[in-house]
Amino acid sequence: MASACVYEGVPYRMDSKSHGSTAAYCGTGCQSNFGSCTGTNPPPPTTTSKTTPPNPTPTAAGGLGDCLTKKNVPIRLTSAVDYAARAQPYNLRLPWKPAVIVLPTTTQHISDAVLCAAQNNVKVQPRGGGHSYAAFGLGGKDGSMVIDLESFQTVSLDANNVATVGGGVRLGNLALGIYNQRQRALPHGTCPGVGVGGHATHGGFGLSSRAWGLTLDTIVGLDVVLANGSFVHATSTAYPDIYYVSTANRIRLCTADHHQALRGAADSFGVVTTFYMQTQPAPTSVVQWSFSIPNMFQSASKSATHFLHIQDFARNASIIDRNLGIGIYLDGQGFSISGTYFGPLDTFNTRIKPELLRTLPTPTSQSVKSITWIQSLTQLANGQPLQQPTTGYNLHDNFFAKSLVVPTSGPFTLATLTSYFNYIISTPAPTPWYTILNLYGGPDSQINAKPVSFSAYSDRTALWVLQNYGYTGSPTQPFPQSVFPFIEGLSGSITKAQPGTVFPGYGNYVDPTLSAGEAHRAYFDEGTYGKLVGIKGRVDPGKVFWNPQAIGNE
C-alpha cells in the first residue's frame, strides 16, 4: 500500500504485516505528523460519500461574476477547465462545490473579492494548503467563494530572524526556506504538503512543540483582509484600537483582540495573507527514536497497564523535560512509541530510554540515532520531499476522524484504558483505522506554559491530544457509513469510562459531524468563545467569513 504522513504528530504508522515496526503509515492521504505522503490521481469525486446531500451548486453568474470581472479579480468559475481539479478536497468524502474560486496575486484582489461576495450575500473562506478535515477551505457547503492563496509564497527572514511567510506556503517549503537562509527552525507538523494557514491559526503541533510551543505561538504579526475589505497589519501592541473604513461600514477594533482572534479562529475573521513568525536556531543534532511494542492487543488489562506506565513516564519530571517529543501510534495490530529528543544521544540511551521501556514488552524493533535537523524533518516526512509544488498539489484521502484532548487534571485511568483496549480487541473494524496520541503536556511543556488568555487557542492544560481516524483502503472507494459508529465508539470507549472528565477537541482535527454549538464547546473554553463572538460582531457583523462551525453560528 502507499504510505502517507499523519496530520499532526507521530512519525510512524504500520501496515497489517508490520506489527509495530517502523514501517511507514500505509494510508493513501497525507497526515501531517507521521509517515510519508504519496499522491493519487483519483477520478472526479462523487457526492455519494457526503454525510449530507449537497444542494444544487450555485454559480457566480450575474452579480457576483460581474462584480469580480469589473474589478479584474482572477477567478475560476464552475465552467473552467481546471475548476474540478482546483475544487477537489483533501478529504474526498466531502466534495463541496464553490460558486467561484478566486486566485489572487495581490491583496487588492482579495479585498475586492471579499467586497463582491459581501455585496452578493456569498460566504467566503480562504484556502491555504487545503488540508481541512471538513473541507472548510472549500466553504463547508456548496456555493461559497474560495480564496485560494497559492500565489502567496514568500519565505524570508529579517534581521531579528522573524520569518515573513505567505499565506499559501506549505510546511516543507517553509522549513527549507528558513533553514537554507539562516539555519532557522519553527515548530510545526511533519507533513510537508500541509499549508501554514490553517495549521498555524488553529494550533500547529509538531514533535518540537513541547520545547518551542505551537506554530501559533510563534506568530508575532499577521497581514489580514477583513470583511469590510480593509487590509491591516495585526500585532499585540500596534495601536490600542484602530479604525477601518469601507463602503459598507465603519469598524472600531482593538488590535490586540483581533490579533488574538486570528491566532486560534482566523477563518471566521478574515484572510491572512502573510504571517510573521519568530524562528528558533535549528538544532545541530536531533535524537530520532522509535520502539515497536508487541502483544498490545491480546489482553485489555495488560495493555492498559503498559499504557499507564507510558503515561507515568510522560509525567515524570525527574526523567523528562521540554526537550522530549513523544507520539504513539496504534491500529489494532501494531503499536509504536516514537519521537525526538533535543539533547545528547548518551543521555537518551542511559536515562530516558531505560525508564520508558521499563515494564514494557521487549520491543520487536527499535531505532535510536542522532541526525541533523533537516534529516529529522525528512525522515518524519518518510519519503515525501520537503520541497513541495506550489501549484497542482494532488494528495487526497477518504476518511472520518474525531479528536479528544486529555487534560492534565484528568489523565487516563486504568479503567479508561482497559475500556479502550477492550473496544479495540472486541469490536470488528469496517475499514482500516488508527489512533495517534501526542504528548502536549508533561514536565516543562512550552505548549502549556502560555496562559489561556495568550490566544484564542484554548487547550493550554492538555496532557495528550489524540485522534481516532477511519479511512478507506483507496481514496476512490465509496466511504462506508459503518465507519462513523466505529470511530464514535472508539472515542466513546474513553469518554464514557471517565464521565467526570471533560474531554475537549482539537480544531486542526475538525469534526464536521458536530453542530456549531458542539464544535464551539469542543474547541474553545467558554470565556474565549464569548470574547470571539464579541469580536465577530464588531469585525464581521454580516458573517461574510463563514463555515458550518464558524464563530457566531449557533
C-alpha positions in Angstrom: 0.0 0.0 0.0 1.1 3.6 -0.5 2.4 5.4 2.5 1.4 8.8 3.8 2.2 11.2 6.7 -0.1 11.8 9.6 -1.5 15.1 10.1 -0.1 16.4 13.3 2.2 14.3 15.4 3.5 10.7 15.3 6.3 9.7 12.9 5.2 6.1 12.1 2.2 4.1 11.2 2.4 0.4 10.5 0.7 -1.8 7.8 -1.0 -5.1 8.7 2.2 -7.0 8.4 4.5 -4.8 10.5 3.0 -5.3 13.9 4.7 -2.3 15.4 7.7 -2.0 13.1 8.8 1.4 12.0 7.3 0.9 8.5 5.5 3.9 7.2 1.9 4.7 7.7 0.1 2.9 4.9 -2.8 5.1 4.1 -3.3 7.0 0.9 -3.6 10.5 2.1 -1.2 12.9 3.8 -1.4 13.1 7.6 0.9 15.7 8.8 2.8 14.2 11.6 4.0 10.8 10.7 4.8 8.6 7.8 5.3 9.7 4.2 3.0 11.3 1.7 2.2 9.8 -1.6 -0.2 11.3 -4.2 -3.0 9.7 -6.1 -4.9 10.7 -9.2 -8.5 9.8 -8.5 -11.4 10.4 -10.8 -13.7 13.3 -10.1 -15.2 12.6 -6.6 -18.8 11.6 -6.3 -21.2 13.0 -3.9 -22.4 9.7 -2.5 -19.9 9.8 0.3 -21.0 13.1 1.8 -22.6 13.0 5.3 -25.4 15.2 3.9 -26.7 15.5 0.4 -25.5 18.6 -1.5 -27.7 21.4 -2.6 -27.7 22.4 -6.2 -24.4 24.2 -6.9 -24.9 28.0 -7.2 -23.0 29.7 -9.9 -21.2 33.0 -9.9 -23.1 34.2 -12.9 -24.8 37.6 -12.7 -24.0 39.9 -9.8 -21.0 38.2 -8.3 -19.4 37.3 -11.5 -19.9 40.8 -12.9 -18.5 42.4 -9.8 -15.3 40.3 -9.9 -14.9 40.8 -13.6 -15.2 44.5 -13.3 -12.5 44.6 -10.7 -10.2 42.3 -12.7 -10.0 39.7 -10.0 -8.6 36.4 -11.3 -11.2 33.7 -10.8 -12.3 30.2 -11.9 -16.0 29.6 -12.4 -17.6 26.2 -12.4 -17.3 26.1 -16.2 -13.5 26.5 -16.2 -11.4 23.6 -17.5 -9.4 23.3 -14.3 -12.3 24.0 -11.9 -12.7 20.3 -10.9 -9.1 19.9 -10.1 -8.9 23.1 -8.1 -12.1 22.3 -6.2 -11.1 18.8 -5.2 -10.9 18.4 -1.5 -8.2 16.7 0.5 -10.9 14.6 2.2 -12.7 13.1 -0.8 -15.7 12.3 1.4 -16.7 16.0 1.3 -16.6 17.3 -2.3 -18.2 20.7 -1.8 -18.6 22.8 -4.9 -17.7 26.5 -4.6 -19.5 29.1 -6.7 -16.2 30.7 -7.6 -12.5 30.1 -6.8 -10.6 33.3 -6.5 -6.9 33.2 -7.5 -5.5 36.4 -6.1 -2.0 37.6 -6.8 -2.4 40.8 -4.8 -4.1 41.9 -1.5 -6.2 44.2 -3.6 -7.6 41.2 -5.4 -8.6 39.7 -2.1 -10.1 42.9 -0.8 -12.2 43.3 -4.0 -13.3 39.7 -3.9 -14.4 39.9 -0.3 -16.4 43.1 -1.0 -18.0 41.5 -4.1 -19.0 38.4 -2.0 -20.5 40.6 0.7 -22.5 42.6 -1.7 -23.9 39.4 -3.3 -24.5 37.6 0.0 -22.0 34.8 -0.8 -20.0 33.3 2.1 -16.2 33.4 1.9 -13.4 31.0 3.1 -9.7 31.2 2.5 -7.8 28.2 1.3 -4.1 27.7 2.1 -2.9 24.1 1.8 -6.5 22.7 1.5 -6.0 20.0 4.2 -9.1 20.8 6.3 -10.6 17.5 7.5 -14.0 19.0 7.0 -13.2 20.7 3.6 -13.9 24.1 5.2 -11.3 25.5 2.8 -14.0 24.9 0.1 -16.6 26.6 2.3 -18.1 23.6 4.1 -21.1 23.8 1.8 -21.9 24.3 -1.9 -21.9 27.8 -3.3 -19.2 29.6 -1.3 -16.4 31.8 -2.5 -13.0 30.2 -2.0 -10.0 32.5 -1.9 -7.0 30.3 -2.9 -3.7 31.7 -1.6 -1.4 29.6 -3.8 0.3 32.7 -5.2 1.4 33.9 -1.7 4.6 32.0 -1.4 7.1 34.4 0.3 9.5 32.9 2.8 12.1 35.3 4.1 13.9 36.3 7.3 14.5 39.8 8.7 17.4 41.0 10.9 15.7 39.7 14.0 15.1 36.3 12.5 11.4 36.8 12.2 10.1 34.9 9.2 7.8 36.5 6.7 5.6 33.7 5.4 3.0 33.9 2.7 -0.5 32.5 3.4 -0.1 29.9 0.7 3.2 28.4 1.8 3.3 24.7 2.7 5.2 23.4 5.7 8.0 21.7 3.8 8.8 24.8 1.8 8.7 26.9 5.0 11.1 24.6 6.8 13.6 24.5 3.9 13.3 28.2 3.3 14.2 29.4 6.7 16.9 26.7 7.2 18.6 27.4 3.9 18.6 31.1 4.5 20.0 31.1 8.1 19.7 27.7 9.7 16.5 28.6 11.5 13.5 26.5 12.5 9.9 26.6 13.7 7.7 24.1 15.5 5.2 22.6 13.0 3.7 19.3 11.8 5.7 16.9 9.7 3.7 16.5 6.5 5.4 18.9 4.1 2.3 19.5 2.0 0.1 20.9 4.8 -0.4 24.6 4.4 0.7 27.1 7.0 -2.6 29.0 7.1 -5.0 26.6 8.9 -2.2 24.8 10.6 -0.8 27.9 12.3 -4.1 29.6 13.1 -5.7 26.6 14.9 -2.7 25.4 16.8 0.0 23.6 14.9 1.7 20.8 16.8 5.0 19.1 16.0 7.4 16.9 17.9 9.4 20.1 18.8 6.3 21.8 20.3 7.0 20.8 23.9 10.3 22.6 23.5 9.2 25.6 21.4 5.4 25.8 21.6 2.8 25.5 18.9 3.2 27.1 15.4 0.6 29.5 16.5 2.7 30.6 19.5 5.5 31.9 17.1 3.2 34.4 15.4 4.2 38.0 16.2 2.1 39.6 13.4 -0.3 39.0 10.6 -1.4 40.8 7.5 -5.1 40.2 7.0 -8.0 41.3 4.8 -11.2 41.9 6.8 -14.9 41.6 5.9 -15.1 45.3 5.0 -12.2 45.0 2.5 -9.7 46.6 4.9 -6.1 45.4 4.8 -4.4 45.6 8.2 -1.3 44.5 10.0 -2.3 43.0 13.3 0.0 42.7 16.3 -0.4 42.6 20.0 0.7 46.1 20.6 0.5 48.1 17.3 -2.3 50.5 18.5 -4.8 50.5 21.3 -7.5 50.5 18.7 -7.8 51.2 15.0 -10.5 52.1 12.6 -11.3 50.5 9.2 -13.5 52.2 6.7 -15.3 50.7 3.8 -18.3 51.4 1.7 -20.3 49.0 3.9 -19.5 50.1 7.5 -17.0 51.6 9.9 -15.4 49.3 12.4 -13.7 50.2 15.7 -11.4 47.3 16.7 -8.9 46.7 19.4 -5.8 45.5 17.6 -4.8 43.2 20.5 -8.2 41.5 20.4 -8.0 41.0 16.7 -4.5 39.6 16.9 -5.8 37.1 19.5 -8.8 36.1 17.4 -6.7 35.4 14.3 -4.5 33.1 16.4 -7.0 30.3 17.0 -10.0 31.1 14.8 -8.8 33.1 11.8 -11.2 31.5 9.2 -14.1 33.3 11.0 -12.5 36.7 10.8 -10.5 37.3 7.6 -8.0 36.2 5.1 -4.4 36.1 6.4 -2.1 36.9 3.5 1.1 37.0 5.5 2.4 35.6 8.8 5.3 37.0 10.8 6.8 34.2 12.9 9.7 34.3 15.4 12.1 31.5 14.5 14.5 29.4 16.6 18.0 28.4 15.8 17.8 24.9 14.2 19.3 22.2 16.4 22.7 21.0 15.3 21.5 17.5 16.0 18.3 15.6 16.9 17.9 12.2 18.5 15.3 10.4 16.5 13.9 7.4 18.2 11.2 4.7 17.9 10.2 1.5 19.6 7.7 -1.1 18.3 5.9 -2.8 21.2 4.4 -6.3 20.6 1.4 -8.1 22.1 -0.6 -4.9 22.8 -4.0 -6.3 21.5 -4.3 -9.6 23.3 -5.2 -8.6 26.9 -7.0 -5.3 27.5 -6.0 -5.3 31.2 -2.3 -5.9 30.4 -2.2 -3.3 27.6 -3.9 -0.8 29.8 -1.2 -1.3 32.4 1.5 -0.9 29.9 0.0 2.3 28.6 -0.4 3.6 32.1 3.3 3.1 32.6 3.9 5.2 29.5 1.7 7.9 30.9 3.5 7.9 34.2 6.8 8.1 32.3 5.5 11.2 30.4 4.6 12.9 33.6 7.9 12.1 35.4 9.8 15.4 35.9 12.9 13.5 37.2 13.3 11.9 33.8 11.9 14.2 31.0 11.8 17.9 30.2 10.6 20.0 27.4 13.2 18.6 25.0 11.5 15.3 24.6 8.7 14.9 22.0 6.5 11.8 22.2 3.9 10.3 19.8 2.1 7.0 20.0 0.5 5.1 17.1 -1.8 2.1 17.2 -4.2 0.4 14.8 -5.3 -2.9 16.4 -2.3 -4.7 15.0 0.7 -2.6 15.6 1.7 -0.3 18.5 4.7 2.1 18.4 6.0 4.9 20.5 8.4 7.3 18.9 9.6 10.9 18.9 12.5 13.3 19.0 14.9 14.5 21.7 16.9 17.8 21.7 19.8 16.5 23.8 22.8 14.2 23.9 22.4 10.8 22.5 24.1 9.3 25.5 21.5 11.0 27.8 18.7 9.5 25.9 20.2 6.0 25.9 21.3 5.9 29.6 18.5 7.9 31.2 15.3 8.2 29.1 15.2 5.0 27.2 15.6 2.6 30.2 12.8 4.3 32.1 10.5 4.4 29.1 10.9 0.7 28.3 10.9 -0.5 32.0 8.0 -3.0 32.4 7.0 -2.8 28.7 7.3 -5.9 26.5 10.6 -6.1 24.7 10.4 -4.1 21.5 10.3 -6.1 18.3 12.3 -3.4 16.6 13.8 -0.1 17.6 15.8 2.8 16.3 17.8 5.5 18.2 20.1 7.8 16.2 21.4 11.3 16.2 20.8 13.2 12.9 20.6 16.7 11.6 17.5 18.9 11.8 16.8 18.6 8.1 17.4 14.9 8.2 15.0 14.6 11.0 12.3 16.5 9.1 12.9 14.4 6.0 12.7 11.2 8.0 9.5 12.3 9.7 8.0 13.0 6.2 9.1 9.4 5.4 9.7 9.6 1.7 7.9 12.8 0.7 10.3 15.6 -0.3 10.3 18.6 1.9 10.2 20.8 -1.3 6.6 20.8 -2.3 4.9 22.1 -5.5 3.3 25.5 -5.2 0.7 24.6 -7.8 -1.0 21.3 -8.7 -0.9 19.7 -5.3 -2.7 16.4 -5.6 -2.8 14.3 -2.4 -6.1 13.0 -1.0 -7.6 10.7 1.5 -11.2 9.5 2.2 -11.8 9.4 6.0 -13.6 10.4 9.1 -11.8 11.4 12.3 -12.6 12.5 15.8 -10.2 14.1 18.4 -10.0 14.2 22.1 -7.9 16.4 24.4 -7.0 14.6 27.6 -6.5 17.2 30.3 -3.6 17.2 32.7 -6.1 17.3 35.6 -7.9 14.2 34.2 -5.3 11.8 32.8 -6.2 8.3 31.6 -7.2 6.0 34.3 -6.6 2.3 34.3 -10.3 1.7 33.9 -10.5 4.0 30.9 -7.5 2.4 29.2 -9.0 -1.0 29.8 -12.3 0.1 28.2 -10.4 1.5 25.2 -8.3 -1.6 24.6 -11.3 -3.9 25.2 -13.2 -2.0 22.5 -10.3 -2.4 20.0 -9.9 -6.1 20.8 -13.6 -7.0 20.7 -15.1 -4.7 18.0 -14.6 -5.6 14.3 -13.4 -2.6 12.3 -15.3 -2.0 9.0 -12.2 -0.3 7.4 -8.6 0.4 8.3 -8.2 2.8 11.2 -5.7 4.1 13.6 -5.3 6.2 16.7 -2.5 8.6 17.3 -1.7 10.3 20.6 0.8 13.1 21.1 2.1 14.4 24.4 1.3 18.1 24.7 1.8 18.4 28.4 4.1 16.8 30.9 7.1 18.4 32.7 8.2 21.8 31.3 5.9 21.8 28.3 6.1 25.1 26.5 2.7 24.5 24.9 1.2 24.7 28.4 3.5 27.5 29.5 1.2 30.0 27.8 -1.9 31.2 29.6 -5.3 30.6 28.0 -5.5 34.4 27.5 -2.5 34.4 25.2 -4.6 33.5 22.1 -7.9 32.0 21.0 -6.4 28.5 21.2 -7.8 27.2 24.5 -6.0 23.8 25.2 -3.3 25.1 27.5 -3.8 22.3 30.1 -3.7 19.3 27.8 -1.7 16.2 28.6 -2.5 14.2 25.5 -4.2 15.0 22.2 -5.5 12.1 20.2 -7.3 11.4 17.1 -9.2 8.3 16.0 -9.2 8.0 12.2 -11.0 5.6 9.9 -10.3 5.6 6.2 -10.9 3.6 3.1 -8.2 1.4 1.6 -8.2 3.6 -1.5 -9.3 7.3 -1.7 -11.6 6.5 -4.6 -13.6 3.8 -2.8 -17.1 4.7 -1.5 -17.0 5.6 2.1 -18.8 3.1 4.3 -21.3 4.6 6.7 -20.3 1.9 9.2 -17.1 3.8 9.8 -19.0 6.6 11.7 -20.3 4.5 14.6 -17.0 2.6 14.8 -15.0 5.8 15.3 -17.6 7.3 17.6 -17.5 4.1 19.6 -13.7 4.3 19.8 -13.9 7.8 21.2 -16.8 6.8 23.4 -14.9 3.9 25.0 -12.7 6.7 26.6 -15.2 9.4 27.4 -17.9 7.1 28.8 -15.4 5.3 31.0 -14.3 8.6 32.5 -17.5 10.6 32.9 -16.1 13.0 35.4 -13.5 14.3 32.9 -14.3 16.9 30.2 -12.5 15.9 27.0 -12.4 18.9 24.6 -11.4 18.5 20.9 -8.6 19.9 18.7 -9.5 22.4 16.0 -7.0 21.1 13.5 -8.7 17.7 13.6 -12.0 19.3 12.9 -15.1 17.0 13.1 -17.7 18.0 10.5 -20.4 15.9 12.2 -20.5 18.3 15.2 -23.1 21.1 15.2 -21.8 24.6 15.5 -22.6 24.7 19.2 -20.9 21.4 19.8 -17.8 22.5 17.9 -17.6 25.7 19.9 -17.8 23.8 23.2 -15.2 21.3 22.0 -12.6 23.8 20.6 -12.9 26.8 22.9 -13.4 27.4 26.6 -16.4 29.5 27.5 -14.6 32.7 28.2 -12.6 32.6 25.0 -15.6 31.8 22.8 -17.6 34.7 24.4 -14.8 37.1 23.6 -14.6 35.8 20.0 -18.4 36.3 19.5 -18.0 39.9 20.5 -15.1 40.5 18.1 -17.0 38.7 15.3 -19.9 41.1 15.9 -17.6 44.1 15.5 -15.4 42.9 12.7 -17.8 40.8 10.6 -21.4 41.5 11.6 -22.7 40.2 8.3 -20.9 36.9 8.7 -19.1 37.1 5.4 -16.5 34.7 6.6 -18.5 31.5 7.2 -18.3 27.8 7.5 -20.7 25.5 9.3 -18.7 25.8 12.6 -17.7 29.5 12.3 -17.7 31.8 15.3 -21.2 33.2 15.8 -23.0 30.2 14.3 -25.3 28.5 16.8 
